[in-house]
């Protein structure tokens, strides 16, 4: 017992030292990252910020989300679309609600907010009482039967996106209104520029869907509403083992018209002769450059089973961001980054579910094993 009493202060000291060292080391790395931004060519600064292999290195891999575990709540909105004709969708779990609820209520002061979630968040939904917030629990709605048939919980957010767009159509018809712009958000995302989320000046004046992968995106009707069909495409990708598809047609025009980092097009499958690499996760800037250099060959490419292909990234996990990127690519919807989406996914207690994996991962791996054994 005496030995333990003597050992305990030393253990505490070592833990404290390790935490301090980790913070200092992470801050040094961040210092160099920010310095790189200062001296980065203005044409590449978007790539430096939005490409996942850059930003995630500092926000996720170096545990910045843990270092900032007491991060402040999202700021309130201070800039609104002048016509108040933007519909806001929150399709998915209301994680970190306490950090984002005031921001959501500030959005609802002048805009309609459509929340589509499930029974897990029923207690939160019961507390929401605002004339401009429409909250739907899928298990208690007309969508409950289709929701019960989802292949994996990974796909539920995309099913809820489809339901959210359906609810907007109904609202427009019932109230004789017409939304020009659409904005999809998450409650568990910390937005460095949250007060500018409803500044839709770029969306109104440029021909793009503005996106940070499948996390946040916005645009006019013609760029946003086709995503109603994405859930069905995601189900197809799941049922056909996306990572092991023999061939993946790609629209090179959409890639060269999009910003590197807006979606994960760099993780898709490409012929080695066109992208000159077999790396599963090259930078989006690199793939963008190679597609541009070899545009004519990419446009005319015909599949040959003997060709060598760059594999997709993230095998062992459902390709959510990659299938989202491929859907937009094949639909020919150009995508651009937006600085209002800089930020990171916050930590929440139930993020890791079972055996160290996110919810649905083990089922996905079992399903893909069954698929390969057919």
C-alpha positions as CSV (number, residue, x, y, z in Angstrom):
1,X,0.0,0.0,0.0
2,X,2.8,2.4,0.9
3,X,4.5,1.5,-2.4
4,X,1.4,2.4,-4.3
5,X,1.1,5.7,-2.5
6,X,4.6,6.6,-3.5
7,X,4.1,5.4,-7.1
8,X,0.8,7.3,-7.6
9,X,2.3,10.8,-7.6
10,X,4.9,9.7,-10.1
11,X,2.3,8.2,-12.4
12,X,0.3,11.4,-12.3
13,X,3.4,13.5,-13.0
14,X,4.2,11.3,-16.0
15,X,0.7,11.6,-17.4
16,X,0.7,15.3,-16.9
17,X,4.1,15.6,-18.6
18,X,2.9,13.5,-21.5
19,X,-0.2,15.7,-22.0
20,X,1.9,18.9,-21.8
21,X,4.4,17.4,-24.3
22,X,1.7,16.3,-26.7
23,X,0.1,19.8,-26.6
24,X,3.4,21.5,-27.2
25,X,4.3,19.1,-30.1
26,X,0.9,19.6,-31.7
27,X,1.2,23.4,-31.4
28,X,4.7,23.3,-33.0
29,X,3.3,21.3,-35.9
30,X,0.3,23.7,-36.2
31,X,2.8,26.6,-36.2
32,X,4.6,25.2,-39.3
33,X,1.3,24.4,-41.0
34,X,0.1,28.0,-40.6
35,X,3.4,29.3,-41.8
36,X,3.0,27.2,-44.9
37,X,-0.3,28.8,-45.5
38,X,1.3,32.3,-45.2
39,X,3.7,31.5,-48.0
40,X,1.4,29.4,-50.1
41,X,0.4,30.5,-53.6
42,X,-3.1,32.0,-53.5
43,X,-4.2,29.4,-56.1
44,X,-3.3,26.6,-53.7
45,X,-4.4,27.9,-50.4
46,X,-7.9,26.3,-50.8
47,X,-6.2,23.0,-51.3
48,X,-4.0,23.4,-48.3
49,X,-7.0,24.1,-46.1
50,X,-9.6,21.7,-47.5
51,X,-7.7,18.6,-48.6
52,X,-8.3,16.0,-45.9
53,X,-4.8,14.8,-45.9
54,X,-3.7,18.3,-44.8
55,X,-6.4,19.5,-42.5
56,X,-7.2,16.2,-40.8
57,X,-3.5,15.8,-40.0
58,X,-3.9,18.7,-37.5
59,X,-7.5,18.3,-36.5
60,X,-7.8,14.6,-36.1
61,X,-4.5,12.7,-36.3
62,X,-2.7,15.1,-33.9
63,X,-5.7,15.0,-31.5
64,X,-6.7,18.7,-31.8
65,X,-10.3,17.7,-31.2
66,X,-9.2,16.3,-27.8
67,X,-6.9,19.2,-27.0
68,X,-9.9,21.5,-27.8
69,X,-12.4,19.2,-26.0
70,X,-13.8,22.2,-24.2
71,X,-14.3,24.0,-27.5
72,X,-16.8,26.8,-27.4
73,X,-20.3,26.4,-28.9
74,X,-20.8,27.5,-32.5
75,X,-21.3,31.2,-32.9
76,X,-24.7,32.7,-33.7
77,X,-25.6,33.7,-37.3
78,X,-25.1,37.4,-38.0
79,X,-25.5,37.4,-41.8
80,X,-28.7,36.4,-43.5
81,X,-29.8,35.8,-47.1
82,X,-31.6,39.0,-47.8
83,X,-34.6,37.2,-49.4
84,X,-34.8,34.6,-46.6
85,X,-35.3,31.9,-49.2
86,X,-32.7,29.4,-48.0
87,X,-33.9,26.1,-46.5
88,X,-31.6,24.6,-44.0
89,X,-31.4,20.8,-43.6
90,X,-30.0,18.8,-40.7
91,X,-30.4,15.2,-41.7
92,X,-28.9,12.9,-39.1
93,X,-28.2,12.5,-35.4
94,X,-28.3,15.6,-33.3
95,X,-24.9,14.9,-31.7
96,X,-23.3,17.8,-29.7
97,X,-26.7,19.5,-29.7
98,X,-25.8,21.7,-26.7
99,X,-22.9,23.1,-28.7
100,X,-25.0,24.0,-31.7
101,X,-28.6,24.5,-30.6
102,X,-28.2,28.3,-30.1
103,X,-26.7,28.6,-33.6
104,X,-29.7,26.5,-35.0
105,X,-32.2,28.7,-33.2
106,X,-30.5,31.8,-34.6
107,X,-30.8,30.4,-38.1
108,X,-34.5,29.7,-37.5
109,X,-35.1,33.4,-36.7
110,X,-35.4,34.1,-40.5
111,X,-35.1,30.7,-42.2
112,X,-36.9,27.4,-42.2
113,X,-34.9,24.5,-40.6
114,X,-35.8,20.9,-41.4
115,X,-34.4,18.3,-38.9
116,X,-34.7,14.7,-39.8
117,X,-33.4,12.3,-37.1
118,X,-34.4,9.1,-35.4
119,X,-35.6,7.8,-32.0
120,X,-32.2,8.1,-30.5
121,X,-32.7,11.9,-30.4
122,X,-36.4,11.8,-29.3
123,X,-35.7,13.6,-26.0
124,X,-33.9,16.4,-27.9
125,X,-36.7,16.7,-30.4
126,X,-39.3,17.0,-27.7
127,X,-37.5,20.1,-26.4
128,X,-37.5,21.9,-29.7
129,X,-40.3,24.4,-29.9
130,X,-39.9,26.9,-32.7
131,X,-42.3,28.0,-35.4
132,X,-39.5,27.8,-38.1
133,X,-38.1,24.4,-37.1
134,X,-39.7,21.3,-38.5
135,X,-38.5,18.2,-36.7
136,X,-39.2,14.7,-37.9
137,X,-38.4,11.3,-36.3
138,X,-38.2,8.8,-39.1
139,X,-39.6,5.9,-37.1
140,X,-42.7,8.0,-36.3
141,X,-43.2,9.2,-39.9
142,X,-44.4,8.0,-43.3
143,X,-40.8,7.0,-43.9
144,X,-40.6,4.4,-41.1
145,X,-41.1,1.3,-43.3
146,X,-38.3,2.3,-45.8
147,X,-36.1,3.3,-42.9
148,X,-36.3,-0.2,-41.4
149,X,-34.9,-1.6,-44.7
150,X,-31.7,0.4,-44.7
151,X,-28.7,-1.9,-45.3
152,X,-26.4,-0.3,-42.7
153,X,-26.6,2.5,-40.2
154,X,-23.9,4.2,-42.3
155,X,-26.5,4.9,-44.9
156,X,-29.1,6.4,-42.5
157,X,-27.8,10.0,-42.9
158,X,-28.3,9.8,-46.7
159,X,-31.8,8.3,-46.2
160,X,-32.6,11.2,-43.9
161,X,-31.3,13.7,-46.5
162,X,-33.7,12.2,-49.0
163,X,-36.6,12.5,-46.5
164,X,-35.6,16.1,-45.8
165,X,-35.8,17.1,-49.4
166,X,-39.2,15.3,-49.6
167,X,-40.4,17.4,-46.7
168,X,-39.2,20.6,-48.3
169,X,-41.2,19.7,-51.5
170,X,-44.2,19.1,-49.3
171,X,-43.7,22.4,-47.4
172,X,-43.3,24.3,-50.6
173,X,-46.5,22.8,-52.1
174,X,-48.6,23.3,-48.9
175,X,-47.4,26.9,-48.3
176,X,-47.0,28.1,-51.9
177,X,-43.4,29.1,-51.3
178,X,-40.2,28.4,-53.3
179,X,-36.8,28.0,-51.8
180,X,-33.9,29.2,-54.0
181,X,-31.0,28.0,-51.9
182,X,-30.3,24.9,-49.7
183,X,-27.8,24.4,-46.9
184,X,-27.0,21.1,-45.3
185,X,-25.3,21.2,-41.8
186,X,-24.3,19.0,-38.9
187,X,-24.7,19.7,-35.2
188,X,-21.5,17.9,-34.3
189,X,-19.4,20.1,-36.6
190,X,-17.5,23.1,-35.1
191,X,-17.6,25.9,-37.7
192,X,-14.8,28.4,-37.4
193,X,-17.0,30.8,-39.4
194,X,-20.5,29.7,-38.3
195,X,-21.8,33.3,-38.2
196,X,-21.4,33.4,-42.1
197,X,-23.2,30.1,-42.9
198,X,-26.2,31.9,-44.3
199,X,-24.2,34.2,-46.5
200,X,-25.3,32.8,-49.8
201,X,-23.7,35.3,-52.1
202,X,-21.3,32.8,-53.7
203,X,-24.1,30.2,-54.1
204,X,-26.3,32.9,-55.8
205,X,-23.6,34.0,-58.2
206,X,-21.6,30.9,-59.1
207,X,-22.4,27.7,-60.9
208,X,-21.3,25.2,-58.2
209,X,-22.4,23.0,-55.3
210,X,-20.3,24.3,-52.4
211,X,-19.1,21.4,-50.4
212,X,-16.8,20.1,-47.7
213,X,-17.1,16.4,-48.8
214,X,-20.4,15.0,-47.5
215,X,-20.2,16.8,-44.2
216,X,-21.5,20.3,-45.3
217,X,-22.8,21.5,-48.6
218,X,-25.0,24.2,-50.1
219,X,-26.2,25.5,-53.4
220,X,-29.1,26.6,-55.6
221,X,-31.9,24.2,-56.4
222,X,-30.3,22.9,-59.6
223,X,-27.1,21.9,-57.8
224,X,-28.5,20.7,-54.4
225,X,-31.8,18.9,-55.1
226,X,-30.4,16.1,-57.3
227,X,-28.9,14.8,-54.1
228,X,-32.4,13.5,-53.2
229,X,-31.3,10.5,-55.4
230,X,-28.0,10.0,-53.6
231,X,-29.3,7.6,-51.0
232,X,-30.4,5.1,-53.7
233,X,-26.9,5.3,-55.3
234,X,-25.3,4.8,-51.9
235,X,-27.4,1.6,-51.4
236,X,-26.3,0.4,-54.8
237,X,-22.6,1.1,-53.8
238,X,-23.1,-0.8,-50.6
239,X,-24.8,-3.8,-52.3
240,X,-22.1,-4.0,-55.0
241,X,-19.0,-3.7,-52.7
242,X,-17.9,-0.3,-53.9
243,X,-14.2,-0.8,-53.0
244,X,-14.0,-3.9,-55.2
245,X,-15.8,-2.7,-58.3
246,X,-13.9,-3.9,-61.3
247,X,-14.3,-0.6,-63.1
248,X,-15.5,2.9,-62.0
249,X,-16.5,5.3,-64.8
250,X,-15.4,8.8,-64.0
251,X,-16.3,12.2,-65.6
252,X,-13.0,14.0,-66.1
253,X,-14.8,17.3,-67.0
254,X,-16.5,17.5,-63.5
255,X,-13.1,17.0,-61.9
256,X,-11.2,19.7,-63.7
257,X,-14.2,22.1,-63.1
258,X,-14.1,21.4,-59.4
259,X,-11.9,22.6,-56.5
260,X,-9.4,20.0,-55.2
261,X,-10.6,19.2,-51.7
262,X,-14.3,19.9,-52.2
263,X,-15.0,16.2,-52.5
264,X,-12.9,13.0,-52.2
265,X,-12.5,12.4,-55.9
266,X,-8.9,11.6,-55.3
267,X,-9.9,8.4,-53.5
268,X,-11.8,7.0,-56.5
269,X,-10.5,4.2,-58.8
270,X,-8.5,5.4,-61.9
271,X,-6.4,3.7,-64.6
272,X,-2.8,4.0,-63.7
273,X,-1.9,5.2,-67.2
274,X,-4.0,8.4,-66.6
275,X,-3.2,9.3,-63.0
276,X,0.4,7.8,-62.9
277,X,0.1,6.4,-59.4
278,X,-1.2,3.4,-57.5
279,X,-1.4,5.3,-54.2
280,X,-4.9,4.7,-52.7
281,X,-5.1,8.2,-51.2
282,X,-3.1,10.7,-53.2
283,X,-3.8,14.3,-52.7
284,X,-6.7,15.8,-54.5
285,X,-4.4,18.4,-56.0
286,X,-2.3,15.7,-57.5
287,X,-5.3,13.9,-59.1
288,X,-6.7,17.2,-60.3
289,X,-3.4,18.0,-62.0
290,X,-3.1,14.5,-63.6
291,X,-6.7,14.5,-64.9
292,X,-6.1,18.0,-66.4
293,X,-2.8,16.9,-68.0
294,X,-4.4,13.7,-69.5
295,X,-7.9,15.0,-70.0
296,X,-8.3,13.8,-73.6
297,X,-7.2,10.3,-72.7
298,X,-9.4,10.3,-69.6
299,X,-12.4,11.4,-71.7
300,X,-11.9,8.7,-74.4
301,X,-10.9,5.9,-72.0
302,X,-12.4,2.5,-72.6
303,X,-12.2,-0.1,-69.9
304,X,-9.8,-3.0,-70.4
305,X,-9.6,-5.8,-67.8
306,X,-5.8,-6.0,-68.4
307,X,-5.3,-2.3,-67.3
308,X,-3.8,-1.5,-64.0
309,X,-5.9,0.6,-61.6
310,X,-5.3,2.8,-58.6
311,X,-7.4,1.3,-55.8
312,X,-9.9,3.2,-53.7
313,X,-8.9,4.4,-50.2
314,X,-10.4,3.2,-47.0
315,X,-11.0,-0.5,-47.6
316,X,-12.7,-2.1,-44.6
317,X,-15.0,0.9,-44.2
318,X,-18.0,1.9,-46.2
319,X,-17.0,4.4,-48.9
320,X,-19.4,7.1,-47.8
321,X,-17.4,10.1,-48.9
322,X,-16.1,8.4,-52.0
323,X,-19.6,7.3,-53.2
324,X,-20.8,10.8,-52.6
325,X,-18.0,12.2,-54.7
326,X,-18.7,9.7,-57.5
327,X,-22.4,10.5,-57.5
328,X,-21.7,14.2,-58.0
329,X,-19.1,13.3,-60.6
330,X,-21.4,11.2,-62.7
331,X,-24.2,13.8,-62.3
332,X,-21.8,16.4,-63.7
333,X,-22.2,18.7,-60.7
334,X,-19.1,20.8,-60.3
335,X,-18.1,21.4,-56.6
336,X,-16.2,24.2,-54.9
337,X,-14.9,24.7,-51.4
338,X,-16.2,27.4,-49.2
339,X,-14.3,29.0,-46.2
340,X,-17.5,29.0,-44.1
341,X,-17.1,25.2,-43.9
342,X,-13.6,25.3,-42.3
343,X,-13.8,23.4,-39.0
344,X,-13.8,19.9,-37.6
345,X,-16.1,17.2,-36.2
346,X,-16.4,17.5,-32.5
347,X,-15.8,14.7,-30.1
348,X,-18.9,13.1,-28.5
349,X,-19.1,10.3,-26.0
350,X,-20.8,7.6,-28.2
351,X,-18.6,8.2,-31.2
352,X,-16.9,4.8,-30.9
353,X,-19.5,2.1,-30.5
354,X,-18.1,-1.5,-30.4
355,X,-14.6,-3.0,-30.2
356,X,-13.1,0.3,-31.1
357,X,-15.0,0.7,-34.3
358,X,-17.7,3.2,-35.3
359,X,-21.3,1.9,-35.4
360,X,-22.0,-0.2,-38.4
361,X,-18.3,-1.0,-39.3
362,X,-18.4,-4.7,-38.2
363,X,-21.7,-5.3,-40.0
364,X,-20.3,-3.7,-43.1
365,X,-17.2,-6.0,-43.0
366,X,-19.4,-9.1,-42.4
367,X,-21.7,-8.1,-45.3
368,X,-18.7,-7.5,-47.7
369,X,-17.3,-10.9,-46.7
370,X,-20.6,-12.5,-47.5
371,X,-20.6,-10.6,-50.8
372,X,-17.2,-11.9,-51.8
373,X,-18.2,-15.5,-50.9
374,X,-21.2,-15.5,-53.2
